[in-house]
């Protein structure tokens, strides 16, 4: 079973009516301006280019918390956090030269590189039907490192990853901050900032992607937190329960199990060898050792939004809970491919249909979120189930406006 951290894109929320601008200047460390710098708004489609004086402007930005992504040939890509409250914000961005581009680099061939890249693609882009229509156009910017003793794969990138998603009709420029696949813990987590561009230019061709994008958004974590913010979870097809970990009464403490295994092993394999007399007993204690220390118990009393969600600040809400949330999206069913082959499917009571189910563990308290479904610090949450299955291939921009009924 795979758990997934998604450190998402920059996230915005409206603190007041109206819109403002983000202006700024891009320079190098010598103080010289950098004309032609590409400026992207993380998680959105908004973008611009710095003029001959290195100055730029992104207009019609609502108040909120954003990340700017800056790219210039010969310099390391960079992100800069910007908060807009009630006025236009002006920033200065200083870029660092990319020394790997300015000097000759000798790269030692790694015979396992392609295998590591394939693991990365499956864990980062995903294995959904949409993922099969995605392609990383510049895999050469990926750097892989595998720790044999810890069984941990780490991947970084020297430039923006360019991902072409033909399923949803978009090109994603992804500034990858961190990726780690821990095989022992069976946990994948990554951080980064995506920017979305339309693949098609003509409006008629863009329309063909409207339905696939609706399907990708429906039931997603972004959809859930948007509905949760507006107290529309039930209306939009979500049911929320709690799942708790309780002690497995059928499993004795490890010290008792290990002591009995050691005692019976000495008797069975030692000097007495009583014709297998202790075989059944030894098998019993070894089987007990494989029993989980805790069991998951589902509380079938539906969680009410009013008891779960608190108003933290103006237009910012929060949740704080101990037992994991068990979230069902009742308007879409799991496919047989997901249930039988993905490795993400979670257990359900026999009387519950095969709705899409996600389990949400909270690691940091409280967890703040915004009206567009953006989570302030995605490290606060750990996903299991359907939301761990859907990854970059099923993302839509934060300013996506669904046509859900």
DRENDO-1510 file (C-alpha; in Angstrom, 1 decimal, always signed):
<recs>
REC; n; res; u; v; w
REC; 1; UNK; +0.0; +0.0; +0.0 .
REC; 2; UNK; +1.5; +3.3; -1.1 .
REC; 3; UNK; +1.2; +6.5; +0.8 .
REC; 4; UNK; +1.8; +9.8; -0.9 .
REC; 5; UNK; +2.8; +13.3; +0.1 .
REC; 6; UNK; +2.0; +15.9; -2.5 .
REC; 7; UNK; +3.7; +19.2; -1.8 .
REC; 8; UNK; +1.4; +21.1; -4.1 .
REC; 9; UNK; +1.7; +24.3; -6.2 .
REC; 10; UNK; +1.3; +27.8; -4.9 .
REC; 11; UNK; -2.1; +28.3; -3.5 .
REC; 12; UNK; -4.3; +31.4; -3.4 .
REC; 13; UNK; -7.3; +32.7; -1.6 .
REC; 14; UNK; -9.4; +35.8; -1.7 .
REC; 15; UNK; -9.1; +38.1; +1.3 .
REC; 16; UNK; -11.1; +40.9; -0.3 .
REC; 17; UNK; -12.8; +41.8; -3.5 .
REC; 18; UNK; -10.8; +43.3; -6.4 .
REC; 19; UNK; -7.5; +42.4; -7.9 .
REC; 20; UNK; -3.9; +43.7; -7.9 .
REC; 21; UNK; -0.6; +43.1; -9.7 .
REC; 22; UNK; +2.7; +41.5; -9.0 .
REC; 23; UNK; +5.5; +43.6; -10.4 .
REC; 24; UNK; +9.2; +43.2; -10.1 .
REC; 25; UNK; +12.7; +43.2; -11.6 .
REC; 26; UNK; +15.0; +40.2; -12.4 .
REC; 27; UNK; +18.7; +40.6; -11.8 .
REC; 28; UNK; +21.8; +38.5; -11.5 .
REC; 29; UNK; +24.1; +38.5; -8.4 .
REC; 30; UNK; +26.1; +41.4; -9.9 .
REC; 31; UNK; +23.0; +43.5; -9.9 .
REC; 32; UNK; +22.7; +43.5; -13.7 .
REC; 33; UNK; +19.1; +43.2; -15.0 .
REC; 34; UNK; +18.1; +40.1; -17.0 .
REC; 35; UNK; +15.8; +40.8; -20.0 .
REC; 36; UNK; +13.7; +38.1; -21.4 .
REC; 37; UNK; +13.2; +36.2; -18.1 .
REC; 38; UNK; +10.1; +34.0; -18.2 .
REC; 39; UNK; +7.8; +34.5; -15.2 .
REC; 40; UNK; +5.2; +31.9; -14.3 .
REC; 41; UNK; +2.5; +31.8; -11.6 .
REC; 42; UNK; +2.8; +28.4; -9.9 .
REC; 43; UNK; -0.3; +26.3; -10.2 .
REC; 44; UNK; -1.9; +28.6; -12.8 .
REC; 45; UNK; -1.8; +29.5; -16.4 .
REC; 46; UNK; -0.7; +33.1; -15.9 .
REC; 47; UNK; +2.7; +34.0; -17.3 .
REC; 48; UNK; +4.7; +36.9; -18.6 .
REC; 49; UNK; +8.2; +37.9; -19.9 .
REC; 50; UNK; +10.6; +40.5; -18.4 .
REC; 51; UNK; +11.2; +43.5; -20.7 .
REC; 52; UNK; +14.6; +44.9; -21.8 .
REC; 53; UNK; +15.1; +46.4; -18.3 .
REC; 54; UNK; +14.3; +43.1; -16.6 .
REC; 55; UNK; +11.0; +44.4; -15.4 .
REC; 56; UNK; +7.7; +42.4; -15.4 .
REC; 57; UNK; +4.1; +42.6; -14.4 .
REC; 58; UNK; +1.4; +40.0; -13.7 .
REC; 59; UNK; -2.0; +41.8; -13.6 .
REC; 60; UNK; -5.4; +40.9; -12.3 .
REC; 61; UNK; -4.2; +38.8; -9.3 .
REC; 62; UNK; -6.5; +38.3; -6.4 .
REC; 63; UNK; -5.3; +38.7; -2.9 .
REC; 64; UNK; -3.6; +35.5; -1.6 .
REC; 65; UNK; -0.5; +33.5; -1.3 .
REC; 66; UNK; +1.5; +32.8; -4.5 .
REC; 67; UNK; +4.7; +31.4; -5.8 .
REC; 68; UNK; +6.5; +33.0; -8.8 .
REC; 69; UNK; +8.6; +30.7; -11.0 .
REC; 70; UNK; +11.5; +32.4; -12.8 .
REC; 71; UNK; +13.5; +30.9; -15.7 .
REC; 72; UNK; +16.4; +32.4; -17.7 .
REC; 73; UNK; +18.8; +30.4; -19.9 .
REC; 74; UNK; +22.1; +30.1; -18.1 .
REC; 75; UNK; +20.7; +30.6; -14.6 .
REC; 76; UNK; +19.1; +28.2; -12.1 .
REC; 77; UNK; +15.3; +28.3; -12.1 .
REC; 78; UNK; +13.9; +29.8; -8.9 .
REC; 79; UNK; +10.7; +30.2; -7.1 .
REC; 80; UNK; +9.8; +33.2; -4.9 .
REC; 81; UNK; +6.8; +33.4; -2.5 .
REC; 82; UNK; +4.6; +36.5; -2.7 .
REC; 83; UNK; +1.7; +37.4; -0.5 .
REC; 84; UNK; -0.9; +39.9; -1.7 .
REC; 85; UNK; -3.1; +41.5; +1.0 .
REC; 86; UNK; -4.7; +44.7; -0.2 .
REC; 87; UNK; -2.2; +46.3; -2.6 .
REC; 88; UNK; +0.1; +45.6; -5.6 .
REC; 89; UNK; +3.4; +44.0; -4.6 .
REC; 90; UNK; +6.8; +44.8; -6.1 .
REC; 91; UNK; +9.6; +42.2; -5.8 .
REC; 92; UNK; +13.3; +41.9; -6.7 .
REC; 93; UNK; +14.5; +38.5; -7.9 .
REC; 94; UNK; +18.1; +37.6; -7.9 .
REC; 95; UNK; +19.1; +34.5; -9.9 .
REC; 96; UNK; +22.2; +32.3; -9.6 .
REC; 97; UNK; +24.2; +31.2; -12.6 .
REC; 98; UNK; +23.9; +27.6; -13.5 .
REC; 99; UNK; +27.5; +26.4; -13.2 .
REC; 100; UNK; +26.6; +23.0; -14.8 .
REC; 101; UNK; +25.8; +24.8; -18.0 .
REC; 102; UNK; +28.8; +27.1; -17.9 .
REC; 103; UNK; +31.4; +24.4; -17.3 .
REC; 104; UNK; +32.1; +21.0; -18.8 .
REC; 105; UNK; +30.5; +18.2; -16.7 .
REC; 106; UNK; +31.6; +14.6; -16.8 .
REC; 107; UNK; +28.7; +12.3; -15.9 .
REC; 108; UNK; +29.4; +8.7; -14.9 .
REC; 109; UNK; +27.1; +6.3; -16.7 .
REC; 110; UNK; +24.7; +4.5; -14.4 .
REC; 111; UNK; +23.4; +1.2; -15.8 .
REC; 112; UNK; +20.4; +1.5; -13.5 .
REC; 113; UNK; +19.5; +5.1; -14.5 .
REC; 114; UNK; +16.6; +4.1; -16.8 .
REC; 115; UNK; +15.1; +1.8; -14.2 .
REC; 116; UNK; +15.2; +4.7; -11.6 .
REC; 117; UNK; +13.7; +7.0; -14.2 .
REC; 118; UNK; +10.8; +4.5; -14.7 .
REC; 119; UNK; +10.2; +4.3; -11.0 .
REC; 120; UNK; +10.2; +8.1; -10.8 .
REC; 121; UNK; +7.7; +8.4; -13.7 .
REC; 122; UNK; +5.3; +5.8; -12.1 .
REC; 123; UNK; +5.5; +7.5; -8.7 .
REC; 124; UNK; +5.5; +11.1; -9.9 .
REC; 125; UNK; +3.3; +11.2; -13.0 .
REC; 126; UNK; +1.3; +8.1; -11.9 .
REC; 127; UNK; -0.2; +5.0; -13.5 .
REC; 128; UNK; -3.7; +6.2; -14.2 .
REC; 129; UNK; -5.1; +6.1; -17.8 .
REC; 130; UNK; -4.2; +9.8; -18.1 .
REC; 131; UNK; -0.6; +9.0; -17.1 .
REC; 132; UNK; -0.3; +6.7; -20.1 .
REC; 133; UNK; -0.8; +9.8; -22.3 .
REC; 134; UNK; +1.9; +11.8; -20.5 .
REC; 135; UNK; +5.5; +12.2; -21.5 .
REC; 136; UNK; +8.5; +13.9; -19.9 .
REC; 137; UNK; +10.1; +15.8; -22.8 .
REC; 138; UNK; +13.4; +16.5; -21.2 .
REC; 139; UNK; +14.4; +13.5; -18.9 .
REC; 140; UNK; +18.0; +14.4; -19.3 .
REC; 141; UNK; +17.6; +17.1; -16.6 .
REC; 142; UNK; +16.8; +14.5; -14.0 .
REC; 143; UNK; +19.5; +13.4; -11.6 .
REC; 144; UNK; +18.9; +10.1; -9.7 .
REC; 145; UNK; +20.5; +8.7; -6.6 .
REC; 146; UNK; +19.7; +5.4; -5.0 .
REC; 147; UNK; +20.8; +4.5; -1.4 .
REC; 148; UNK; +21.2; +0.7; -1.4 .
REC; 149; UNK; +21.3; +0.4; +2.4 .
REC; 150; UNK; +18.2; +2.5; +3.0 .
REC; 151; UNK; +16.4; +1.5; -0.3 .
REC; 152; UNK; +15.6; +5.2; -1.0 .
REC; 153; UNK; +15.5; +6.7; -4.4 .
REC; 154; UNK; +16.1; +10.5; -4.6 .
REC; 155; UNK; +15.5; +12.5; -7.8 .
REC; 156; UNK; +16.3; +16.1; -8.5 .
REC; 157; UNK; +16.2; +18.3; -11.6 .
REC; 158; UNK; +18.6; +20.9; -12.9 .
REC; 159; UNK; +15.8; +22.6; -14.9 .
REC; 160; UNK; +12.1; +22.7; -15.2 .
REC; 161; UNK; +10.6; +19.4; -16.1 .
REC; 162; UNK; +8.5; +19.6; -19.3 .
REC; 163; UNK; +5.6; +17.2; -19.1 .
REC; 164; UNK; +3.2; +16.9; -22.1 .
REC; 165; UNK; -0.2; +15.7; -21.0 .
REC; 166; UNK; -2.2; +14.7; -24.1 .
REC; 167; UNK; -5.1; +13.4; -22.0 .
REC; 168; UNK; -5.9; +16.8; -20.5 .
REC; 169; UNK; -4.5; +18.9; -23.3 .
REC; 170; UNK; -1.8; +20.8; -21.3 .
REC; 171; UNK; +1.9; +21.2; -21.0 .
REC; 172; UNK; +3.3; +21.4; -17.5 .
REC; 173; UNK; +6.5; +23.1; -16.5 .
REC; 174; UNK; +7.3; +21.6; -13.2 .
REC; 175; UNK; +10.0; +23.0; -10.9 .
REC; 176; UNK; +10.9; +19.9; -8.9 .
REC; 177; UNK; +12.2; +20.8; -5.5 .
REC; 178; UNK; +12.4; +17.3; -4.0 .
REC; 179; UNK; +11.4; +13.7; -4.8 .
REC; 180; UNK; +12.0; +10.6; -2.6 .
REC; 181; UNK; +10.7; +7.1; -2.9 .
REC; 182; UNK; +11.2; +5.1; +0.4 .
REC; 183; UNK; +10.8; +1.5; -0.5 .
REC; 184; UNK; +11.1; +0.2; +3.1 .
REC; 185; UNK; +8.4; +2.6; +4.4 .
REC; 186; UNK; +6.4; +2.3; +1.1 .
REC; 187; UNK; +6.1; +6.1; +1.0 .
REC; 188; UNK; +6.5; +8.5; -1.9 .
REC; 189; UNK; +6.7; +12.2; -1.4 .
REC; 190; UNK; +7.7; +15.1; -3.6 .
REC; 191; UNK; +7.6; +18.9; -3.6 .
REC; 192; UNK; +7.5; +21.3; -6.5 .
REC; 193; UNK; +5.7; +24.0; -8.5 .
REC; 194; UNK; +3.8; +23.4; -11.7 .
REC; 195; UNK; +2.8; +25.9; -14.4 .
REC; 196; UNK; +0.1; +25.0; -16.9 .
REC; 197; UNK; +0.0; +25.8; -20.6 .
REC; 198; UNK; -2.6; +24.9; -23.2 .
REC; 199; UNK; -1.4; +22.4; -25.8 .
REC; 200; UNK; -4.0; +23.6; -28.3 .
REC; 201; UNK; -4.3; +27.1; -29.5 .
REC; 202; UNK; -7.7; +27.1; -31.2 .
REC; 203; UNK; -10.8; +27.3; -28.9 .
REC; 204; UNK; -12.5; +24.5; -30.9 .
REC; 205; UNK; -9.6; +22.1; -30.0 .
REC; 206; UNK; -9.5; +23.2; -26.4 .
REC; 207; UNK; -13.1; +22.3; -26.0 .
REC; 208; UNK; -12.3; +18.6; -26.6 .
REC; 209; UNK; -10.5; +18.6; -23.2 .
REC; 210; UNK; -13.3; +20.1; -21.2 .
REC; 211; UNK; -14.9; +16.7; -20.2 .
REC; 212; UNK; -11.6; +14.9; -19.4 .
REC; 213; UNK; -10.6; +17.9; -17.2 .
REC; 214; UNK; -14.0; +17.7; -15.4 .
REC; 215; UNK; -13.5; +14.0; -14.8 .
REC; 216; UNK; -9.9; +14.6; -13.4 .
REC; 217; UNK; -11.1; +17.3; -11.1 .
REC; 218; UNK; -14.2; +15.5; -9.8 .
REC; 219; UNK; -13.5; +13.6; -6.6 .
REC; 220; UNK; -9.9; +14.9; -6.4 .
REC; 221; UNK; -8.4; +16.3; -3.2 .
REC; 222; UNK; -8.7; +19.8; -4.7 .
REC; 223; UNK; -12.4; +19.3; -5.3 .
REC; 224; UNK; -12.9; +17.9; -1.8 .
REC; 225; UNK; -11.2; +20.8; +0.0 .
REC; 226; UNK; -13.1; +23.3; -2.2 .
REC; 227; UNK; -16.4; +21.6; -1.3 .
REC; 228; UNK; -15.3; +21.4; +2.4 .
REC; 229; UNK; -14.5; +25.1; +2.5 .
REC; 230; UNK; -18.0; +26.0; +1.1 .
REC; 231; UNK; -19.7; +23.3; +3.2 .
REC; 232; UNK; -20.9; +21.5; +0.1 .
REC; 233; UNK; -19.2; +18.1; +0.6 .
REC; 234; UNK; -22.5; +16.1; +0.8 .
REC; 235; UNK; -24.1; +18.0; -2.0 .
REC; 236; UNK; -21.1; +17.4; -4.3 .
REC; 237; UNK; -20.9; +13.7; -3.6 .
REC; 238; UNK; -18.5; +13.3; -0.7 .
REC; 239; UNK; -19.1; +11.4; +2.5 .
REC; 240; UNK; -16.7; +11.7; +5.5 .
REC; 241; UNK; -16.1; +9.2; +8.2 .
REC; 242; UNK; -13.3; +8.5; +10.7 .
REC; 243; UNK; -11.1; +5.5; +10.8 .
REC; 244; UNK; -9.1; +4.7; +14.0 .
REC; 245; UNK; -6.2; +2.4; +14.8 .
REC; 246; UNK; -7.0; +0.1; +17.7 .
REC; 247; UNK; -4.9; -2.5; +19.5 .
REC; 248; UNK; -5.2; -6.0; +18.0 .
REC; 249; UNK; -6.3; -8.1; +21.0 .
REC; 250; UNK; -5.4; -11.3; +19.2 .
REC; 251; UNK; -1.7; -10.3; +19.1 .
REC; 252; UNK; +0.4; -10.6; +22.3 .
REC; 253; UNK; +3.4; -8.3; +22.9 .
REC; 254; UNK; +6.6; -8.9; +20.9 .
REC; 255; UNK; +8.6; -10.0; +23.9 .
REC; 256; UNK; +6.2; -12.8; +24.7 .
REC; 257; UNK; +6.1; -13.9; +21.0 .
REC; 258; UNK; +9.8; -13.8; +20.6 .
REC; 259; UNK; +10.4; -15.7; +23.8 .
REC; 260; UNK; +8.2; -18.5; +22.8 .
REC; 261; UNK; +9.7; -18.7; +19.3 .
REC; 262; UNK; +13.1; -18.9; +20.8 .
REC; 263; UNK; +12.1; -21.6; +23.3 .
REC; 264; UNK; +10.4; -23.8; +20.8 .
REC; 265; UNK; +13.1; -23.3; +18.2 .
REC; 266; UNK; +15.7; -24.5; +20.7 .
REC; 267; UNK; +13.5; -27.5; +21.7 .
REC; 268; UNK; +12.6; -28.5; +18.1 .
REC; 269; UNK; +16.0; -27.9; +16.5 .
REC; 270; UNK; +18.1; -28.7; +19.6 .
REC; 271; UNK; +19.0; -31.9; +21.4 .
REC; 272; UNK; +15.5; -33.4; +22.0 .
REC; 273; UNK; +14.0; -33.4; +18.5 .
REC; 274; UNK; +10.7; -34.9; +19.6 .
REC; 275; UNK; +9.5; -35.9; +16.1 .
REC; 276; UNK; +7.8; -32.6; +15.3 .
REC; 277; UNK; +5.9; -32.5; +18.6 .
REC; 278; UNK; +6.4; -28.7; +18.8 .
REC; 279; UNK; +5.9; -28.0; +15.1 .
REC; 280; UNK; +2.3; -26.7; +15.5 .
REC; 281; UNK; +3.2; -24.6; +18.5 .
REC; 282; UNK; +6.1; -23.0; +16.7 .
REC; 283; UNK; +3.9; -22.3; +13.7 .
REC; 284; UNK; +1.3; -20.7; +15.9 .
REC; 285; UNK; +3.8; -18.2; +17.4 .
REC; 286; UNK; +5.4; -17.5; +14.1 .
REC; 287; UNK; +2.0; -16.7; +12.6 .
REC; 288; UNK; +1.2; -14.5; +15.5 .
REC; 289; UNK; +4.3; -12.5; +14.8 .
REC; 290; UNK; +2.9; -11.6; +11.4 .
REC; 291; UNK; -0.3; -10.3; +12.8 .
REC; 292; UNK; -0.5; -6.5; +12.7 .
REC; 293; UNK; -0.2; -4.8; +16.1 .
REC; 294; UNK; -3.2; -2.5; +15.3 .
REC; 295; UNK; -6.4; -2.9; +13.3 .
REC; 296; UNK; -8.2; -0.2; +11.4 .
REC; 297; UNK; -11.8; +0.3; +12.6 .
REC; 298; UNK; -14.2; +2.4; +10.6 .
REC; 299; UNK; -16.7; +4.6; +12.5 .
REC; 300; UNK; -19.8; +4.7; +10.4 .
REC; 301; UNK; -21.1; +7.9; +12.0 .
REC; 302; UNK; -20.7; +10.5; +9.3 .
REC; 303; UNK; -18.5; +13.4; +10.2 .
REC; 304; UNK; -20.3; +16.8; +10.0 .
REC; 305; UNK; -18.5; +19.7; +8.3 .
REC; 306; UNK; -19.5; +22.1; +11.1 .
REC; 307; UNK; -17.7; +19.9; +13.7 .
REC; 308; UNK; -14.6; +19.4; +11.5 .
REC; 309; UNK; -13.9; +22.8; +10.0 .
REC; 310; UNK; -13.0; +25.9; +11.9 .
REC; 311; UNK; -12.6; +29.5; +10.6 .
REC; 312; UNK; -9.0; +30.3; +11.2 .
REC; 313; UNK; -8.7; +33.8; +9.7 .
REC; 314; UNK; -10.7; +35.8; +7.1 .
REC; 315; UNK; -11.2; +33.5; +4.1 .
REC; 316; UNK; -8.9; +30.8; +5.6 .
REC; 317; UNK; -10.3; +27.7; +7.2 .
REC; 318; UNK; -8.7; +24.9; +9.1 .
REC; 319; UNK; -9.1; +21.3; +10.3 .
REC; 320; UNK; -7.5; +19.4; +13.1 .
REC; 321; UNK; -8.2; +15.8; +14.0 .
REC; 322; UNK; -6.5; +12.7; +15.3 .
REC; 323; UNK; -8.2; +9.7; +13.7 .
REC; 324; UNK; -7.8; +9.5; +9.9 .
REC; 325; UNK; -10.5; +10.8; +7.6 .
REC; 326; UNK; -12.2; +8.1; +5.5 .
REC; 327; UNK; -13.5; +10.1; +2.4 .
REC; 328; UNK; -15.8; +8.5; -0.1 .
REC; 329; UNK; -16.7; +10.1; -3.4 .
REC; 330; UNK; -20.0; +8.6; -4.4 .
REC; 331; UNK; -20.3; +9.9; -7.9 .
REC; 332; UNK; -17.5; +7.8; -9.4 .
REC; 333; UNK; -16.7; +4.2; -9.0 .
REC; 334; UNK; -13.3; +2.5; -8.8 .
REC; 335; UNK; -12.2; +0.8; -12.0 .
REC; 336; UNK; -11.2; -2.9; -11.8 .
REC; 337; UNK; -7.7; -1.8; -12.9 .
REC; 338; UNK; -7.4; +0.4; -9.9 .
REC; 339; UNK; -8.9; -2.1; -7.5 .
REC; 340; UNK; -7.0; -5.1; -8.6 .
REC; 341; UNK; -3.7; -3.8; -10.1 .
REC; 342; UNK; -2.8; -0.3; -8.7 .
REC; 343; UNK; -1.8; -1.4; -5.2 .
REC; 344; UNK; -3.6; +1.6; -3.8 .
REC; 345; UNK; -7.1; +0.2; -3.1 .
REC; 346; UNK; -8.2; +0.3; +0.5 .
REC; 347; UNK; -10.5; -2.0; +2.4 .
REC; 348; UNK; -14.2; -1.2; +2.6 .
REC; 349; UNK; -17.2; -2.8; +4.4 .
REC; 350; UNK; -19.0; -5.3; +2.2 .
REC; 351; UNK; -22.2; -3.2; +2.2 .
REC; 352; UNK; -20.4; -0.1; +0.7 .
REC; 353; UNK; -20.3; +0.0; -3.2 .
REC; 354; UNK; -16.9; +0.4; -4.9 .
REC; 355; UNK; -16.9; +4.2; -4.5 .
REC; 356; UNK; -13.6; +6.0; -4.8 .
REC; 357; UNK; -12.2; +6.0; -1.2 .
REC; 358; UNK; -9.2; +8.0; +0.2 .
REC; 359; UNK; -7.8; +8.0; +3.7 .
REC; 360; UNK; -6.3; +11.3; +4.9 .
REC; 361; UNK; -3.9; +11.3; +7.9 .
REC; 362; UNK; -3.1; +14.7; +9.4 .
REC; 363; UNK; +0.6; +15.1; +10.5 .
REC; 364; UNK; +0.6; +18.8; +11.3 .
REC; 365; UNK; -2.0; +20.7; +13.3 .
REC; 366; UNK; -3.9; +22.7; +12.3 .
REC; 367; UNK; -4.1; +22.4; +8.6 .
REC; 368; UNK; -5.2; +25.5; +6.7 .
REC; 369; UNK; -6.9; +25.5; +3.3 .
REC; 370; UNK; -8.5; +28.1; +1.0 .
REC; 371; UNK; -11.7; +28.6; -1.1 .
REC; 372; UNK; -10.1; +27.1; -4.3 .
REC; 373; UNK; -9.1; +23.9; -2.5 .
REC; 374; UNK; -5.5; +24.9; -2.0 .
REC; 375; UNK; -3.8; +23.6; +1.1 .
REC; 376; UNK; -1.5; +26.0; +2.8 .
REC; 377; UNK; +1.1; +23.4; +3.8 .
REC; 378; UNK; +0.5; +20.1; +2.0 .
REC; 379; UNK; +3.2; +18.5; +4.3 .
REC; 380; UNK; +0.4; +18.4; +6.9 .
REC; 381; UNK; -1.4; +15.6; +5.1 .
REC; 382; UNK; -0.6; +12.0; +4.1 .
REC; 383; UNK; -2.8; +10.3; +1.5 .
REC; 384; UNK; -3.7; +6.7; +1.1 .
REC; 385; UNK; -6.1; +5.2; -1.5 .
REC; 386; UNK; -7.5; +7.1; -4.5 .
REC; 387; UNK; -5.7; +10.4; -3.8 .
REC; 388; UNK; -2.4; +8.6; -3.6 .
REC; 389; UNK; -3.2; +6.9; -6.9 .
REC; 390; UNK; -3.9; +10.2; -8.8 .
REC; 391; UNK; -0.7; +12.2; -9.3 .
REC; 392; UNK; +0.7; +14.8; -11.7 .
REC; 393; UNK; -1.1; +13.3; -14.7 .
REC; 394; UNK; -4.5; +14.1; -13.1 .
REC; 395; UNK; -3.8; +17.7; -11.9 .
REC; 396; UNK; -5.7; +20.7; -13.2 .
REC; 397; UNK; -4.8; +24.4; -12.5 .
REC; 398; UNK; -5.7; +26.0; -9.2 .
REC; 399; UNK; -7.9; +28.5; -11.1 .
REC; 400; UNK; -9.8; +25.7; -12.9 .
REC; 401; UNK; -13.5; +26.4; -12.9 .
REC; 402; UNK; -15.5; +23.1; -13.0 .
REC; 403; UNK; -18.9; +22.7; -14.5 .
REC; 404; UNK; -20.1; +20.1; -12.0 .
REC; 405; UNK; -23.8; +19.7; -11.3 .
</recs>
